[in-house]
Amino acid sequence: MTGAFALVQKIARWLAANQDRKPLLLSVDVYRPAAREQLKVIAKATGQQIFEDPTTDDPLTLVRGAVKHAQQTGFDTLLIDTAGLKRRAKVQENILFYSHLRTLRSLQRADIAVYFVDAAEGLTRHDLKMLSDATSSKKAVILVINKWDLVSKDHRTLHEWEIEIKERLGSLGFI
């Protein structure tokens, strides 16, 4: 298990064990079928419930179906694994453009945003813009450094990263 999958699974288990919540998992990463399959395997292995609708690959339809299913079956928390945001310069195809807009709208409806930063790239201007949008929308934000295993490390690396991130965050340093 790596990255977002492990985090989603851990959050679901923690909510169930410590907060008396009943979480439902959903993957709307329709561009990477293997990612959806991996979340399904993880959910099964850890005893978590996952919502699936084999009749559609539309993220919005999947979310609506999951919300309806959660309401009808007593789930009180929906954890959604998305395909993430592409940088605007990389959004060329219509489907990616509309996916980008849907992700931004999802952020507006979310209570908590879990934002992943690629350790190999560091905190980019795009990341800072997305984090600013999330905090401007009064969303709680959890910042996760993903792909940490790709970073060359010594005994100072973590401390140096903390300093660098705080400097880059500037006025968003409360995240």
Secondary structure, 3 states (H helix, E strand, C coil): CCHHHHHHHHHHHHHHHHCCCCEEEEECCCCCHHHHHHHHHHHHHHCCEECCCCCCCCHHHHHHHHHHHHHHHCCCEEEEECCCCCCHHHCCCHHHHHHHHHHHHHHHHCCEEEEEEECCCCCCHHHHHHHHHHHHCCCEEEEEEECHHHCCCCCCHHHHHHHHHHHHHHHHCCC
